[in-house]
Amino acid sequence: MKISYFPQRFIIFLLLIFSFSLSEGQDKALLKQYTWKQFEIIPSWGISYQTDNFILSPVPQIRSNADKPSLKKIKALKDTLKITSDNSYFKKIGLMYYALNKKDSGRYYLNQAVTIYNSELNNNPADTALLHEICSINYLLGNVYQAMEFADSLLKINPDDSKAIFKNIMMHSDVGDYVGAKLYCEKAIKRFPENPATYLLKTSVICTEASVNFNEQTNESFNGFNFDSSFLENAASNYRNNSEIQLVTLSCELMLLYYSVVMPINLNPPKSYKNFKIQLTKNNSAKLESFKNQYLNMIEDRKYNNHYSIYYSLGIIHFLKGNYPTAIDYFNTSAELCGSRNDENVLSCYDNLRNCYFLMGVSPNYYI
């Protein structure tokens, strides 16, 4: 089975496909046999770049714990909406409903917000803040082509609007226009060469396109991946004193290596993934060793404070090398450093912890 989707969070995980539940009286040996057979390696490294001041996302984000969604907070916002002329509350309520997975209610309030913003835009067509809001909400509602039109309007007003370019990259990639997405990637790298998000986005597009094309391959027609990482090497060389560039380009190189190693396994999967280890070429083993040493140096360097990401990457490296106990230590450390700051990062650590235990032959119940 080959997967053609590319989720939006920056993780590597293995998916355990387990489509039915068993009562206590059923045969545990049969359960274990079925579970091992259904286990499959699926590369799924999405994108997420975040600093204290910037989140790379084409849709509006809930930024702080104070905005954490709850039905109680939604009720309070609705009460305020009755006595205020501040139309931003429609968007706030809609986003909270979406975050609580109440999509129908969320769509109602977000559509209300778009209607209001469009009306306001008629009075000021060059209002970039409104254009960004309408673009982001349309994207969230699934109106991708409409969202693209607003992103294009933003670029007509300001060709150097980084957020509009980034949104265009993600939206063109989402609809399968990888040529268009890569053109916007080149614009981003040319205009913002010191912004690490540009390199992360281009790598993401490369891997997404490879993933889709891979689904059309057979064991006989597949000739391997030939990813061009020169743009990452050039950026790392040109901006040696930019710690974010160094960290992101290194992580992107690891992403490309991961895809090139893991995806082909699905064309010729092993009979069982129990105690399975990925077979690495000498060249890839050497690259992983180099990556590991660079990450370890980053831990000692005070310029790098994004340690949860570094420990996570070290966990991935040891996972690829089959050093599961060491990988477990790094994933645990990464999860502890994340704390409650980013739930998705914590969850991705636990996804990988689960997979390490699983491939070591430990019962799934051990770590749930």
ABEGO torsion letter per residue (X at the ends): XBBABBBABBBBBBBBBBABBBBAABBAAAAAAAAAAABBBBBBBBBBBBBAABBBBABBBBABAAABBBAAAAAAAAAAAAABABAAAAAAAAAAAAAAGBAAAAAAAAAAAAAAAAAAAAABAABAAAAAAAAAAAAAAGBAAAAAAAAAAAAAABAABAAAAAAAAAAAAAAGBAAAAAAAAAAAAAABAABAAAAAAAAAAAAAAAAAAAAABBAAABAEBBBBAAAAAAAAAABAABAAAAAAAAAAAAAAAAAAAAAAAAABBBABABGBBBBBBAAAAAAAAAAAAAAAAAAABAABABAAAAAAAAAAAAAAAGBAAAAAAAAAAAAAAAEAABAAAAAAAAAAAAAAAAAAGBBAAAAX
